[in-house]
Amino acid sequence: MIEYNESEFLVETEVPQDELIISRTDLHGKITYANETFCDISGYTEAELIGKAHSIVRHPDMPSAAFEDLWQTIQAGKQWKGIVKNLRKDKGFYWVEAIVSGVYKNGELVEYKSLRTPISYETKLQYQILYDKMRQEHNERIRKVIYT
Ligand SMILES: Cc1cc2nc3c(=O)[nH]c(=O)nc-3n(C[C@H](O)[C@H](O)[C@H](O)COP(=O)(O)O)c2cc1C
């Protein structure tokens, strides 16, 4: 089993209840728009996000299968809704419920957009356990926390 253990991943940023984290990407997942809340919560400036692959905020605890499902769903023209743990620039993390879907102009798919809202502590715990299990089942590196 391959493990990583970096305590810097353990600092959580709470997403405020009354704010939406919004971003848009081109059809390949490159960020074309980031709202102020996205910048604040991820710890990046707008200039650091625009033009980058959205995986810039990918957390190592996320199973690849979640993103495969996301891309399959949105490429089929459907809306994807899921729980995502994201990585901040400072290696801290934040949990969200994300809704990802297409942006259409004159009936043509031009971009993708994502709206994210906070989730409860219970949901975070539930998904941490689920995602750890999914990563383990797919031989992906898993988190190891050592209390000394
Ligand atoms: C509109 C949109 C928003 C996305 N938001 C996130 C996100 O917040 N966090 C994330 O890790 N991946 C997000 N993704 C998925 C990434 O494009 C990417 O598939 C994922 O980070 C996994 O990285 P990888 O494909 O390089 O393995 C988003 C994709 C789209 C189209």
The ligand as an ORCA input file, in Angstrom:
! r2SCAN-3c Opt
* xyz 0 1
  C     -16.495     23.403    -14.537
  C     -15.542     22.416    -13.895
  C     -15.217     22.578    -12.555
  C     -14.339     21.696    -11.919
  N     -14.049     21.900    -10.602
  C     -13.151     21.089     -9.993
  C     -12.792     21.330     -8.637
  O     -13.295     22.212     -7.962
  N     -11.863     20.509     -8.094
  C     -11.275     19.492     -8.788
  O     -10.414     18.802     -8.225
  N     -11.614     19.243    -10.065
  C     -12.535     20.014    -10.678
  N     -12.877     19.759    -11.973
  C     -12.327     18.551    -12.635
  C     -10.950     18.794    -13.212
  O     -11.093     19.266    -14.523
  C     -10.115     17.477    -13.241
  O     -10.760     16.492    -14.002
  C      -9.861     16.909    -11.831
  O      -9.278     17.877    -10.995
  C      -8.960     15.688    -11.854
  O      -7.730     15.999    -12.383
  P      -7.115     15.136    -13.551
  O      -8.190     15.027    -14.587
  O      -5.921     15.900    -13.982
  O      -6.795     13.809    -12.907
  C     -13.763     20.614    -12.639
  C     -14.096     20.456    -13.996
  C     -14.988     21.327    -14.618
  C     -15.335     21.124    -16.062
*
